[in-house]
Amino acid sequence: MSNYSALLGPDRYDLAVKLAQQYHLDPSQVLFGYLQVVSDVTGGTEADQADLHDPKVMAVVNEQFDHFLKRRH
């Protein structure tokens, strides 16, 4: 499984363009989809918000985003 965490970094647009071409999407769809997945996984009440630095949380984000891309393809 891929690690998509670079979509939160300074080179996010380059990766978004690459993924968009691969999955026949617009780069904005890729970026918005990733942010939506991150929000879904890490959101919640203050007491149970997940930490993006936790490898288990990032694994869930990557898995769900991978499913997002494949559903759109």
Protein Blocks (a to p, Z undefined) as FASTA:
>chain_A
ZZfklmmmmklmmmmmmmmmmnopafklmmmmmmmmmmmmmgccfklcccfklmklmmmm
mmmmmmmmmmmZZ
